[in-house]
């Protein structure tokens, strides 16, 4: 009866408040929406009244649109309306009237939620109805979700793929399924790789299963074949350019999202963390991570799959990969996310060692820096993971915690995994990264790092305080801001620990001017105002330094200290570096300026040739930033600059730029006629282009930017003064 229906509706409306925040909060709204379309006017009016009452009580605008579309239930409501198009097509119009919006506007909101489902279920009628509401052809609507649908069919419904292709041929007439592949191939490839990161394929472990990698490569190969790219080389060609650039951008943006709304999920420790470091097996329950945390876990696993698929091309994209991995350790610092991020780092260095060992030295020092927070114990009482010397290798690793149920056990397992990464770089690939080991920052004295520290001591010739100080000075001159930051912290500790050595060095410096070490200049060597002479009287087991050697030492130390904070961007890291630098200067004390001559960096000589200026800009500035980028925004901005310069300066444009420069330098330049930009752009990688003038090592780094398509979005008038992040668009 009508009275019974009204009573039931009121009961459902009463349940809504109790269900808020749960997975079922949309159920009362969906029930009331269906009753609005009831043929009984009393039932329909009551349902509408109850919805309006809920909107008044539970929305800030007291509007039905916020209750049904903009709240947490919006996705469920729009999906429900879209799926009812087959049986109750009038529901779309009734809901549009209820919300007082145009039917086409509501259809546009519904489409993203139901078009993939319609295509997967091969529902031609509802798709055509929705397309008519939008004023589009069904083929265009299908193309908008083709990547998502095709990737889903390949991974989960491969047995129905033949029928799906026939359905697409029917929808796309007079075109065919081949057209979909050619138009959407790169998006489909990205979606296939992203789907490979789903938890259901990873068997509760941290490493990528072999059959998963084979399936991902097979499916991307199908797409490449449809785009006339044959074999393994075809797969690599498909992955280049915008495909990998967009994947890395999307992964990086997801990894950088805050976990504030998912703190409980992010901090949930793994039930069983890595049985071995080589397999990283762990009992990961899909229910433990949800929301943003689950998205991050999928992105980290997608990154591992992408590394394996790139094969020999991994070295070309190593710097971009390293920036994303650094971002991962920064924003995925707890529980399963941390373990998966470290597992991705280990896969990265192992694959580089096997496929592109010459590139490994570019990432060695940066890897050590980003791993330092994991290796350093949270507090002095924390017992670090221990093992016997030589326990780590890529073939046999020490056993991690078998039942990691607390955060401390997860941290210990993470330490072991981080140590395995450094063992792979420093010990196993020592011959490939030897030059980079000289600039690697000091590591904590953990037992799991015993072999690593032993190799570093040999390579860095750390046989006393003098050699140690020289290494720290070199670290302060490193191009990586992160390395310099760590170097400043280690220098501060060195100055506090080796007061006697510094007192002797200060005494030697004072003797250069004939000043006795009895303190004439009043110099101090520590933060407590300890005179050099008094400190020297404490005795030293170290060999005395010659006066000239002391002067050179302080010249180099002060030069490195002053230059370490030069041209720093505004950031918390830069502020920390300045504080550490000031502390080091305070520990050194008030040194007589007449006794030292620090060499400050000189500006680069003026470039009289456009080509030499541009080559210097790319090789010495932009590539240097690219190599040390540790966040996605910095990577995007640098990538855009390199892309724009390389793609713009073809041979013709470079000649035009040189002519412009000569005209500007000539007498009477104001009357000189400057050549206009050449109509024929030419080949950015051709002979005579800027790219052709770069050295081989730089070419291997910047080659992907010859085909990427970064753009800066246009600002609307109301957004004047705001800052946008870069965006990526597809090839035309």
VENQUIKA-V638477 format. One record per pair of residues at least 12 apart in sequence whose C-alpha atoms are under 8 Angstrom apart, sorted by the first residue. I is the first residue (numbers start at 1). J is the second residue. D is the distance in whole Angstrom. If there is no record, write none. Layout:
i->{I & I}
j->{J & J}
d->{D & D}
This chain:
i->{2 & 2 & 2 & 5 & 6 & 6 & 6 & 9 & 9 & 9 & 10 & 12 & 12 & 12 & 13 & 13 & 13 & 13 & 13 & 13 & 15 & 16 & 16 & 25 & 26 & 26 & 26 & 29 & 29 & 29 & 30 & 30 & 32 & 32 & 32 & 32 & 33 & 33 & 33 & 35 & 36 & 37 & 37 & 51 & 52 & 54 & 55 & 64 & 65 & 75 & 78 & 78 & 78 & 79 & 79 & 79 & 81 & 82 & 82 & 82 & 82 & 83 & 85 & 85 & 86 & 86 & 92 & 92 & 103 & 104 & 104 & 105 & 107 & 107 & 107 & 108 & 111 & 112 & 115 & 115 & 115 & 115 & 116 & 116 & 116 & 116 & 116 & 117 & 119 & 119 & 120 & 120 & 120 & 122 & 122 & 124 & 127 & 138 & 138 & 139 & 139 & 143 & 143 & 146 & 146 & 146 & 147 & 147 & 147 & 147 & 147 & 147 & 148 & 148 & 150 & 151 & 151 & 151 & 151 & 151 & 152 & 152 & 154 & 155 & 155 & 165 & 178 & 181 & 181 & 181 & 182 & 182 & 185 & 185 & 185 & 186 & 186 & 186 & 187 & 188 & 189 & 189 & 189 & 189 & 189 & 190 & 190 & 190 & 192 & 192 & 192 & 193 & 193 & 193 & 193 & 193 & 194 & 194 & 194 & 195 & 196 & 196 & 196 & 196 & 196 & 197 & 197 & 197 & 197 & 197 & 197 & 197 & 198 & 198 & 199 & 199 & 204 & 204 & 204 & 204 & 204 & 205 & 205 & 205 & 205 & 205 & 205 & 205 & 206 & 206 & 206 & 206 & 206 & 206 & 206 & 206 & 207 & 207 & 207 & 207 & 208 & 208 & 208 & 213 & 213 & 213 & 216 & 217 & 217 & 220 & 221 & 221 & 224 & 236 & 236 & 236 & 239 & 240 & 241 & 241 & 241 & 241 & 241 & 242 & 242 & 242 & 242 & 242 & 242 & 245 & 246 & 248 & 248 & 248 & 248 & 249 & 251 & 251 & 251 & 251 & 251 & 252 & 252 & 252 & 252 & 253 & 254 & 254 & 254 & 254 & 255 & 255 & 255 & 255 & 255 & 255 & 256 & 256 & 256 & 257 & 257 & 258 & 259 & 259 & 262 & 262 & 262 & 262 & 265 & 265 & 265 & 265 & 266 & 266 & 266 & 266 & 266 & 266 & 267 & 267 & 268 & 268 & 268 & 268 & 269 & 269 & 269 & 269 & 269 & 269 & 269 & 270 & 270 & 270 & 270 & 270 & 270 & 270 & 270 & 271 & 271 & 271 & 271 & 271 & 272 & 272 & 272 & 272 & 272 & 272 & 273 & 273 & 273 & 273 & 273 & 273 & 273 & 274 & 274 & 274 & 274 & 274 & 275 & 275 & 275 & 275 & 276 & 276 & 276 & 276 & 277 & 277 & 277 & 277 & 277 & 277 & 277 & 277 & 278 & 278 & 278 & 278 & 280 & 284 & 293 & 296 & 296 & 297 & 297 & 300 & 300 & 300 & 300 & 301 & 301 & 303 & 304 & 304 & 304 & 307 & 307 & 308 & 311 & 311 & 312 & 312 & 314 & 314 & 314 & 315 & 315 & 315 & 315 & 316 & 316 & 316 & 316 & 317 & 317 & 318 & 318 & 319 & 319 & 319 & 319 & 319 & 320 & 320 & 322 & 322 & 323 & 323 & 323 & 323 & 323 & 323 & 324 & 324 & 324 & 325 & 325 & 325 & 326 & 326 & 326 & 327 & 327 & 327 & 328 & 329 & 329 & 329 & 329 & 335 & 335 & 338 & 339 & 339 & 342 & 342 & 342 & 343 & 345 & 346 & 346 & 346 & 349 & 349 & 349 & 350 & 353 & 357 & 358 & 360 & 360 & 360 & 361 & 361 & 361 & 361 & 361 & 362 & 362 & 364 & 364 & 364 & 364 & 364 & 365 & 365 & 365 & 365 & 365 & 365 & 366 & 366 & 366 & 366 & 367 & 368 & 368 & 368 & 369 & 369 & 369 & 369 & 370 & 371 & 372 & 374 & 374 & 374 & 374 & 375 & 375 & 375 & 375 & 375 & 376 & 382 & 384 & 384 & 384 & 385 & 385 & 385 & 385 & 385 & 385 & 385 & 386 & 386 & 386 & 387 & 387 & 388 & 388 & 389 & 389 & 389 & 389 & 390 & 390 & 391 & 392 & 392 & 392 & 392 & 393 & 393 & 393 & 393 & 394 & 394 & 394 & 397 & 398 & 400 & 400 & 400 & 401 & 416 & 419 & 419 & 422 & 423 & 423 & 423 & 426 & 426 & 426 & 427 & 427 & 427 & 434 & 437 & 437 & 437 & 438 & 438 & 438 & 438 & 439 & 439 & 439 & 439 & 440 & 440 & 441 & 441 & 441 & 441 & 441 & 442 & 464 & 465 & 465 & 469 & 469 & 472 & 472 & 472 & 472 & 473 & 473 & 473 & 473 & 473 & 474 & 475 & 476 & 476 & 476 & 476 & 476 & 477 & 477 & 477 & 479 & 479 & 480 & 481 & 484 & 484 & 485 & 485 & 485 & 488 & 488 & 488 & 488 & 489 & 491 & 492 & 492 & 492 & 492 & 495 & 495 & 495 & 495 & 496 & 496 & 499 & 499 & 499 & 500 & 500 & 500 & 500 & 500 & 501 & 501 & 502 & 503 & 503 & 503 & 503 & 503 & 504 & 504 & 504 & 504 & 504 & 504 & 505 & 505 & 505 & 506 & 506 & 506 & 506 & 507 & 507 & 507 & 508 & 508 & 508 & 508 & 508 & 508 & 509 & 509 & 509 & 509 & 509 & 510 & 511 & 512 & 512 & 512 & 512 & 513 & 517 & 517 & 518 & 518 & 518 & 519 & 519 & 519 & 521 & 522 & 523 & 523 & 523 & 523 & 524 & 524 & 524 & 524 & 524 & 525 & 525 & 525 & 526 & 526 & 526 & 526 & 527 & 527 & 527 & 527 & 529 & 551 & 551 & 554 & 554 & 555 & 555 & 555 & 555 & 556 & 556 & 558 & 559 & 559 & 559 & 561 & 561 & 562 & 562 & 563 & 563 & 565 & 565 & 565 & 608 & 609 & 609 & 610 & 610 & 610 & 610 & 611 & 611 & 611 & 614 & 615 & 615 & 615 & 618 & 619 & 619 & 622 & 622 & 622 & 623 & 623 & 623 & 625 & 626 & 626 & 633 & 633 & 636 & 637 & 639 & 639 & 640 & 640 & 642 & 642 & 643 & 643 & 643 & 643 & 643 & 643 & 646 & 646 & 646 & 646 & 646 & 647 & 647 & 648 & 648 & 649 & 649 & 649 & 650 & 650 & 650 & 650 & 650 & 650 & 650 & 650 & 650 & 651 & 651 & 651 & 651 & 651 & 651 & 651 & 651 & 652 & 652 & 652 & 652 & 652 & 653 & 653 & 653 & 654 & 654 & 656 & 656 & 656 & 656 & 659 & 659 & 660 & 660 & 684 & 685 & 709 & 709 & 709 & 709 & 710 & 710 & 710 & 710 & 711 & 711 & 711 & 711 & 712 & 712 & 712 & 712 & 713 & 713}
j->{40 & 42 & 43 & 43 & 43 & 46 & 47 & 31 & 32 & 47 & 50 & 28 & 31 & 32 & 28 & 29 & 32 & 50 & 51 & 54 & 28 & 28 & 29 & 73 & 73 & 76 & 77 & 51 & 68 & 77 & 77 & 80 & 47 & 48 & 50 & 51 & 47 & 48 & 95 & 47 & 48 & 91 & 94 & 64 & 64 & 67 & 67 & 99 & 99 & 113 & 109 & 110 & 113 & 110 & 113 & 114 & 110 & 110 & 111 & 113 & 114 & 114 & 126 & 129 & 125 & 126 & 106 & 107 & 133 & 133 & 134 & 134 & 130 & 133 & 134 & 134 & 130 & 145 & 127 & 141 & 142 & 145 & 142 & 145 & 146 & 148 & 149 & 149 & 142 & 149 & 149 & 153 & 164 & 164 & 167 & 171 & 141 & 171 & 172 & 171 & 172 & 180 & 184 & 180 & 184 & 188 & 184 & 185 & 187 & 188 & 189 & 191 & 188 & 191 & 188 & 188 & 189 & 191 & 192 & 195 & 192 & 195 & 219 & 192 & 195 & 177 & 226 & 223 & 226 & 227 & 226 & 227 & 223 & 224 & 227 & 238 & 239 & 243 & 243 & 223 & 220 & 223 & 238 & 239 & 243 & 243 & 244 & 247 & 216 & 219 & 220 & 216 & 220 & 302 & 305 & 306 & 298 & 299 & 302 & 302 & 212 & 216 & 301 & 302 & 305 & 297 & 298 & 299 & 300 & 301 & 302 & 305 & 298 & 301 & 286 & 298 & 281 & 282 & 283 & 284 & 285 & 274 & 279 & 280 & 281 & 282 & 283 & 284 & 274 & 279 & 280 & 281 & 282 & 339 & 340 & 343 & 279 & 280 & 281 & 343 & 301 & 304 & 305 & 305 & 308 & 309 & 305 & 235 & 309 & 235 & 234 & 235 & 238 & 309 & 310 & 313 & 310 & 704 & 704 & 705 & 706 & 707 & 708 & 707 & 708 & 709 & 729 & 730 & 731 & 708 & 728 & 303 & 320 & 321 & 324 & 632 & 296 & 299 & 300 & 303 & 324 & 324 & 327 & 328 & 632 & 632 & 292 & 295 & 296 & 299 & 296 & 299 & 327 & 328 & 331 & 332 & 327 & 328 & 331 & 292 & 331 & 331 & 292 & 293 & 290 & 291 & 292 & 293 & 288 & 289 & 290 & 293 & 289 & 293 & 334 & 335 & 336 & 337 & 334 & 335 & 288 & 289 & 335 & 336 & 335 & 336 & 404 & 405 & 406 & 407 & 410 & 282 & 283 & 284 & 335 & 336 & 404 & 405 & 410 & 283 & 284 & 403 & 404 & 405 & 284 & 401 & 402 & 403 & 404 & 405 & 400 & 401 & 402 & 403 & 404 & 410 & 413 & 399 & 400 & 401 & 402 & 413 & 399 & 400 & 401 & 402 & 397 & 398 & 399 & 400 & 396 & 397 & 398 & 399 & 400 & 416 & 417 & 420 & 394 & 395 & 396 & 397 & 343 & 336 & 337 & 332 & 337 & 337 & 340 & 328 & 340 & 341 & 344 & 340 & 344 & 344 & 344 & 347 & 348 & 348 & 351 & 351 & 351 & 355 & 355 & 356 & 352 & 355 & 356 & 352 & 355 & 356 & 359 & 700 & 701 & 703 & 704 & 701 & 704 & 359 & 363 & 363 & 626 & 627 & 628 & 701 & 626 & 635 & 363 & 630 & 628 & 629 & 630 & 631 & 632 & 635 & 630 & 631 & 632 & 341 & 344 & 345 & 370 & 630 & 631 & 630 & 631 & 632 & 341 & 341 & 342 & 370 & 371 & 407 & 410 & 414 & 414 & 417 & 414 & 417 & 418 & 417 & 421 & 417 & 420 & 421 & 421 & 424 & 425 & 424 & 429 & 432 & 432 & 425 & 432 & 433 & 432 & 433 & 434 & 435 & 436 & 436 & 627 & 425 & 433 & 436 & 437 & 440 & 436 & 437 & 439 & 440 & 441 & 483 & 480 & 482 & 483 & 628 & 422 & 422 & 440 & 441 & 441 & 482 & 483 & 486 & 482 & 418 & 443 & 411 & 414 & 415 & 418 & 414 & 415 & 418 & 419 & 444 & 444 & 408 & 412 & 415 & 446 & 412 & 413 & 415 & 416 & 446 & 447 & 448 & 446 & 447 & 448 & 447 & 448 & 447 & 448 & 447 & 448 & 450 & 451 & 450 & 451 & 448 & 419 & 420 & 423 & 448 & 420 & 423 & 424 & 428 & 420 & 424 & 428 & 420 & 416 & 412 & 413 & 416 & 413 & 448 & 448 & 449 & 452 & 449 & 451 & 452 & 452 & 455 & 456 & 451 & 452 & 455 & 459 & 456 & 459 & 460 & 456 & 459 & 460 & 471 & 471 & 474 & 475 & 478 & 475 & 483 & 472 & 475 & 483 & 486 & 487 & 490 & 542 & 498 & 501 & 491 & 494 & 487 & 488 & 490 & 491 & 487 & 556 & 557 & 560 & 561 & 560 & 487 & 488 & 560 & 561 & 563 & 564 & 560 & 563 & 564 & 624 & 628 & 628 & 628 & 564 & 577 & 573 & 576 & 577 & 577 & 580 & 581 & 584 & 580 & 584 & 580 & 583 & 584 & 587 & 526 & 584 & 587 & 588 & 526 & 587 & 525 & 526 & 535 & 535 & 536 & 538 & 539 & 540 & 540 & 542 & 525 & 525 & 532 & 533 & 535 & 536 & 532 & 535 & 536 & 540 & 544 & 545 & 544 & 545 & 550 & 523 & 525 & 532 & 550 & 532 & 533 & 536 & 545 & 546 & 547 & 548 & 550 & 551 & 547 & 548 & 550 & 551 & 595 & 595 & 547 & 547 & 548 & 551 & 595 & 595 & 532 & 533 & 532 & 533 & 534 & 531 & 532 & 533 & 592 & 590 & 589 & 590 & 591 & 592 & 587 & 588 & 589 & 590 & 591 & 587 & 588 & 589 & 586 & 587 & 588 & 589 & 586 & 587 & 588 & 589 & 589 & 595 & 596 & 596 & 598 & 596 & 597 & 598 & 599 & 598 & 599 & 598 & 598 & 599 & 600 & 581 & 585 & 581 & 600 & 600 & 601 & 577 & 578 & 581 & 661 & 658 & 661 & 654 & 657 & 658 & 661 & 654 & 658 & 690 & 690 & 690 & 693 & 694 & 642 & 694 & 698 & 638 & 641 & 642 & 698 & 701 & 702 & 638 & 638 & 639 & 725 & 726 & 726 & 726 & 705 & 710 & 710 & 711 & 702 & 705 & 705 & 706 & 707 & 708 & 709 & 710 & 684 & 690 & 691 & 705 & 706 & 684 & 706 & 681 & 684 & 684 & 689 & 690 & 681 & 682 & 683 & 684 & 685 & 686 & 688 & 689 & 690 & 682 & 683 & 684 & 686 & 687 & 688 & 689 & 690 & 678 & 680 & 681 & 682 & 689 & 677 & 678 & 681 & 689 & 690 & 675 & 676 & 677 & 678 & 674 & 675 & 674 & 675 & 706 & 706 & 728 & 729 & 730 & 731 & 726 & 727 & 728 & 729 & 726 & 727 & 728 & 729 & 724 & 725 & 726 & 727 & 726 & 727}
d->{8 & 8 & 7 & 7 & 6 & 7 & 8 & 8 & 7 & 7 & 7 & 5 & 8 & 8 & 6 & 8 & 8 & 7 & 8 & 8 & 7 & 6 & 8 & 7 & 5 & 7 & 7 & 7 & 8 & 8 & 7 & 8 & 5 & 8 & 8 & 7 & 7 & 8 & 8 & 6 & 6 & 7 & 7 & 7 & 6 & 8 & 6 & 6 & 6 & 7 & 7 & 5 & 7 & 7 & 5 & 6 & 7 & 6 & 7 & 8 & 6 & 7 & 6 & 8 & 7 & 5 & 8 & 8 & 7 & 5 & 5 & 8 & 7 & 6 & 6 & 7 & 7 & 8 & 7 & 7 & 7 & 7 & 8 & 6 & 8 & 7 & 6 & 8 & 7 & 7 & 6 & 7 & 8 & 7 & 7 & 8 & 8 & 7 & 8 & 6 & 5 & 7 & 8 & 7 & 7 & 7 & 7 & 8 & 6 & 4 & 8 & 6 & 7 & 6 & 7 & 6 & 8 & 6 & 5 & 7 & 8 & 8 & 7 & 8 & 8 & 6 & 7 & 7 & 6 & 7 & 7 & 5 & 6 & 7 & 7 & 7 & 8 & 6 & 7 & 8 & 6 & 7 & 8 & 8 & 8 & 6 & 8 & 6 & 7 & 7 & 7 & 6 & 8 & 6 & 7 & 7 & 8 & 7 & 5 & 8 & 7 & 7 & 8 & 6 & 7 & 8 & 5 & 6 & 7 & 5 & 4 & 8 & 6 & 8 & 7 & 7 & 7 & 6 & 5 & 5 & 7 & 8 & 8 & 6 & 4 & 5 & 7 & 7 & 8 & 7 & 5 & 6 & 7 & 8 & 6 & 6 & 6 & 6 & 7 & 7 & 8 & 7 & 7 & 7 & 7 & 8 & 8 & 8 & 7 & 7 & 7 & 6 & 6 & 8 & 6 & 8 & 8 & 7 & 6 & 7 & 8 & 5 & 5 & 7 & 5 & 7 & 8 & 7 & 8 & 7 & 7 & 8 & 8 & 7 & 7 & 7 & 8 & 5 & 8 & 8 & 8 & 6 & 7 & 8 & 6 & 7 & 8 & 7 & 6 & 7 & 5 & 7 & 7 & 6 & 6 & 7 & 7 & 7 & 6 & 8 & 8 & 7 & 7 & 7 & 7 & 7 & 7 & 6 & 6 & 5 & 7 & 7 & 7 & 6 & 7 & 6 & 7 & 7 & 6 & 5 & 7 & 8 & 6 & 8 & 5 & 6 & 7 & 6 & 6 & 6 & 7 & 7 & 7 & 6 & 6 & 6 & 6 & 7 & 7 & 6 & 7 & 6 & 6 & 6 & 8 & 7 & 6 & 5 & 5 & 7 & 7 & 6 & 6 & 7 & 6 & 7 & 7 & 8 & 6 & 7 & 7 & 7 & 6 & 6 & 7 & 6 & 6 & 6 & 5 & 6 & 8 & 5 & 7 & 7 & 7 & 8 & 6 & 7 & 7 & 7 & 7 & 6 & 7 & 8 & 8 & 8 & 7 & 6 & 7 & 8 & 7 & 6 & 7 & 8 & 7 & 7 & 6 & 7 & 8 & 7 & 8 & 7 & 8 & 7 & 5 & 7 & 7 & 8 & 7 & 7 & 8 & 5 & 6 & 6 & 6 & 8 & 7 & 7 & 8 & 7 & 8 & 7 & 7 & 6 & 8 & 8 & 8 & 7 & 7 & 8 & 8 & 6 & 5 & 6 & 7 & 7 & 7 & 7 & 7 & 7 & 8 & 7 & 6 & 5 & 7 & 6 & 5 & 7 & 6 & 6 & 8 & 7 & 8 & 7 & 6 & 7 & 6 & 8 & 7 & 7 & 6 & 7 & 7 & 8 & 7 & 5 & 7 & 7 & 7 & 7 & 7 & 6 & 6 & 8 & 7 & 6 & 7 & 4 & 8 & 7 & 5 & 7 & 7 & 7 & 7 & 6 & 8 & 7 & 6 & 7 & 7 & 5 & 7 & 7 & 7 & 7 & 7 & 7 & 8 & 7 & 7 & 7 & 7 & 6 & 6 & 7 & 8 & 6 & 7 & 8 & 7 & 6 & 7 & 8 & 5 & 7 & 8 & 7 & 7 & 8 & 6 & 8 & 7 & 5 & 7 & 7 & 7 & 8 & 8 & 7 & 7 & 5 & 6 & 6 & 6 & 7 & 7 & 7 & 7 & 6 & 6 & 7 & 6 & 7 & 8 & 6 & 7 & 8 & 7 & 7 & 7 & 7 & 8 & 7 & 8 & 8 & 8 & 8 & 5 & 7 & 6 & 7 & 6 & 6 & 7 & 8 & 7 & 6 & 6 & 7 & 8 & 7 & 6 & 7 & 7 & 7 & 7 & 7 & 8 & 7 & 5 & 7 & 7 & 7 & 6 & 7 & 8 & 8 & 8 & 7 & 7 & 7 & 6 & 7 & 8 & 7 & 7 & 8 & 8 & 6 & 8 & 7 & 6 & 8 & 7 & 6 & 6 & 8 & 8 & 5 & 7 & 6 & 7 & 8 & 6 & 6 & 7 & 6 & 7 & 7 & 5 & 7 & 7 & 8 & 8 & 8 & 6 & 7 & 6 & 6 & 8 & 6 & 7 & 7 & 7 & 5 & 8 & 7 & 7 & 7 & 8 & 7 & 8 & 7 & 7 & 7 & 6 & 6 & 7 & 7 & 6 & 7 & 7 & 6 & 6 & 5 & 7 & 5 & 5 & 8 & 8 & 6 & 8 & 7 & 8 & 8 & 7 & 5 & 8 & 7 & 6 & 7 & 6 & 7 & 7 & 7 & 7 & 5 & 8 & 6 & 8 & 6 & 8 & 5 & 5 & 7 & 7 & 6 & 6 & 7 & 8 & 7 & 7 & 7 & 5 & 8 & 5 & 8 & 6 & 6 & 5 & 7 & 8 & 6 & 5 & 6 & 7 & 8 & 7 & 5 & 6 & 8 & 6 & 5 & 5 & 7 & 4 & 6 & 6 & 6 & 5 & 8 & 7 & 8 & 7 & 6 & 7 & 8 & 6 & 6 & 5 & 7 & 6 & 8 & 6 & 5 & 6 & 6 & 6 & 8 & 8 & 8 & 7 & 7 & 7 & 6 & 8 & 8 & 6 & 8 & 7 & 6 & 5 & 7 & 7 & 7 & 7 & 8 & 7 & 7 & 6 & 7 & 7 & 7 & 6 & 8 & 7 & 7 & 8 & 8 & 7 & 6 & 7 & 7 & 8 & 7 & 7 & 7 & 8 & 6 & 7 & 7 & 7 & 5 & 6 & 8 & 7 & 8 & 8 & 6 & 6 & 6 & 8 & 7 & 5 & 6 & 8 & 7 & 7 & 6 & 6 & 6 & 6 & 6 & 5 & 7 & 7 & 7 & 4 & 6 & 7 & 8 & 8 & 7 & 7 & 5 & 4 & 7 & 6 & 8 & 7 & 7 & 8 & 6 & 6 & 7 & 7 & 7 & 6 & 7 & 7 & 7 & 7 & 7 & 5 & 7 & 7 & 7 & 6 & 6 & 7 & 7 & 7 & 6 & 5 & 7 & 6 & 6 & 6 & 7 & 8 & 8 & 5 & 6 & 7 & 7}
